[in-house]
């Protein structure tokens, strides 16, 4: 058996897993923008709100670019972990914002998730375990 070429199903598995991960990032970045609209200035200063909104907007554009590049590729394509590390950090910031708002008694709107997810979510909007 030749181990140098991947199994035929490995490309499909890569696509499914990576798309699920990108969908999670997309969801949480959009959720972060939604949560920022609910954040009172007393909890998160306007300057920090603007910085986080800019980071989320930039990350959404980066996600769109990564998806476009992957679609344009004639074969399955992974993304470098170093490229995704800042997205993980940003997602953690959104989770922290969600927690901060809940502790302050801000009622968070429920949202529907579409498609498969690697990160189940509780009804309160926080990541599930």
Secondary structure, 3 states (H helix, E strand, C coil): CCCCCCCHHHHHHHHHHHHHHHHHHHHHHHHHHHHHHHCCCCCCCHHHHHHHHHHHHHHHHHHHHHHHHHHHCCCCCCCCHHHHHHHHHHHHHHHHHHHHHHHCCCCCCCCCCCCCCCCCECCCCCECC
